[in-house]
Amino acid sequence: MLELPEGLKKKLDEAVSVLEEKDKFRLITHYDADGISAAAVLARSLMKDQKGFHATFADSFPENIPEGLPLIFTDIGNSHLKRLVDLEEEVIVLDHHDVQEKEDYQEKNDKIFVNPHEFGIDGAQEVSGGTLALLLSLRFDKTNLEDAVYGLAGAAADKQAIGGFTGLNQRLAELAVEKNELTKKEELFLDGENIRDALMKAADPYFPGISGNKNEIDDIIEDLNIDPESKLETIGRDKKRRLNSLLVLSLIKEDRPADVIESIKGTHYVSETSEIDMDRLYKLLNSCARNNKPGLGLSLCFGDRQALDEAKEIRNEYRSEMVKKLRNLGSKVETEEYDNIQYFFDDKKTRKGELAGLGMLYFLDKAKPVFGMAEGDQKIDISARATKELVKKGLDLGALCSKISKELEGVGGGHDIAAGATIDRDALESFLKRMDEETGAVLS
């Protein structure tokens, strides 16, 4: 069985008691793929036990919190604990983001805050919203291990699978394989209707000079004597090996670091029950989230075939759009720089975070964190991304986004390596200058 810190087990068991006692719940979750994953795990668990739920997806903490039913927050909530302690409803918060304000709210009320950082677990790398929800689901009913693919998809969506899972994510994956709920295989991270389609729309991973380049792709297919209509799994070991070498070479030519090169191939986990690949699942959920259709993502996790087909269509369109955006970002014509930070604007706030993350992997200056900006009604929505190397030097984007946005009467927070903020439009210049100063002070 899965070994957990005693304090974490106690918190989870307190939450299980609420699940056992009540019949209906309000699920409030982040709109991204990890939030969808977390909601799917809990919703499937509740439905199996014939309990009701109503799910709400939010891009930030909701201004109006529903009343009357027990509230379960997933992948969201740790930045607003002060508001939650005053609610009359029973509250469970499953959030892997660190708490910036360290007051011990747990001692002041009966709300249940399950925060992995409290038990020495790194929420940025070792557990996600999806896998935290899976832990609770397993404490509620150990047969829910069959839903491991949905929880782990959330961790993969939050880039916690790069180089292989670690910590609780790894132990959950190993347990699911041991209990025959998942099978695993080593394979390239490519998906599409066929080889040509997979390479044309390859955005994550992205291959400089190849992704979206029809002439280059046709030359590769001809050189390798591959039927362009064939799928990756049918082309044979030797052709896969040669294709992998060409893709690796495209990254080496651009002087990409070893962890990026290693990330194009890795472990695929496939559910024995639903027969869905975790890698493809998280990318479908991500496309749904980035196109403002998180409910569609939740539906496909319930096995809705129509939802799955619609999600595939959305993903195809999204991948094509992302390749174009990444090629523009790679030219750096859309990127501005200060001494210690870099930033760009995008017209869709749901896309800027992924663009920032992929930009850091493939194109942008790795010595500077990147900030993706999107303009709203009198507000600027910001997604920030760093590298592991910058974090090792002491950079904590979550802490800086929280601190600086608060100075400017905004809100912010997140992980050390990935964070966000929302500020007034007229405060943008001040935000960038302060972030440049604070980042320089840490990295100098």
CORURQUI-V36730 format. One line per field, one symbol per residue. phi: phi as a letter, one per 20 degrees, with the letter a starting at -180 (. if undefined). psi: psi as a letter, one per 30 degrees, with the letter a starting at -180 (. if undefined). burial: I if it has 24 or more other ideal C-beta (glycine too) atoms within 12 Angstrom, else O. Layout:
phi: ???
psi: ???
burial: ???
This chain:
phi: .fecggffgffffffggfffeddcbdedcffeffffgfffgfffffffemdebcdcdcebfffdegdocgddecmapfecfffffeffffccddceffefeegefgeeaefddedgffdmdffecdbdffffffgfffffafffffegfffffffffemeefnofclfgffffffffgemecdcbebfecbrfaffffffdfdbfddgndgmdgfffffffffeldffefegfdenfffffffgffffffeffelfffffffffcaedddffeemeegffffffffffffdlcffffffffenffffffffffffgfffffffffffffffmfdddcdfcccbbdcecffdfffffffgffdcfffecfdcedcecfmcdecddccdfffffeofcffffffffffgdmdcaqpefebbbbccfgfefffffffffffffffef
psi: lkklkeeeeeeeeeeeeeeeelfkljkjlkfaeeeeeeeeeeeeeeeeghkllkkkkkflkkejkllflkkjkkgkfffheeefffkflkkkjjkfklkejgkifeffagljjjjeffggkjffefkaeefeeeeeeeeejffgffgeeeefeeeeeggffkgkllbeeeeeeeeeeeggfklllklkiklleaeeeeeegjfilkjkfekfjeeeeeeeeeefhkjffllefffleeeeeeeeeeeeeeeeeghkleeeefffkakkkkkfefgkkeeeeeeeeeeeefghheeeeeeffggjeeeeeeeeeeeeeeeeeeeeeeeeeffgfgklkaefllllklfjfffeeeeeeeeeefeljffklkjkkkkajglkkkkkkaleeeefffkjeeeeeeeeeeeghallaalefkallklkefgeeeeeeeeeeeeeeef.
burial: OIOIOOOIOOIIOIIIOIIOOIOIIIIIIIIIIIIIIIIIIIIIIIIOIOIOIOIIIIIIIOOOIIOOIIIIIIIIIIIIIOOIIOIOIIIIIIIIIIIIOOOOIIOOOOIIIIIIIIIOIIIIIIIIIIIIIIIIIIIIIOOIIIIIIIIIIIIIIIIIIIOIIOIIIIIIIIIIIOOOIIIIOOIIIIIIOOIIIIIIIIIIIIIIIIIIIOOOIOOIIOOIOIOIOOOIOOIOOOIIOOIIOIIIOIIOOOOIOOOIIIIIIIIIIIIOOIOIIIIIIIIIIIIIIIIOIIIIIIIIIIOOOOIIOOIIOIIIOIIIIIIIIIIOIIOOOIIOOIOIIIIIIIOIIIIIIIIIIIIIIIIIOIOIIIIIIIOOOOIIIIIIIIIIOIIOOOIIIIIIIIIIIOOIOIIIIIIIIIIIIIIOOOIIOOIIOIIIOIIOOIIO
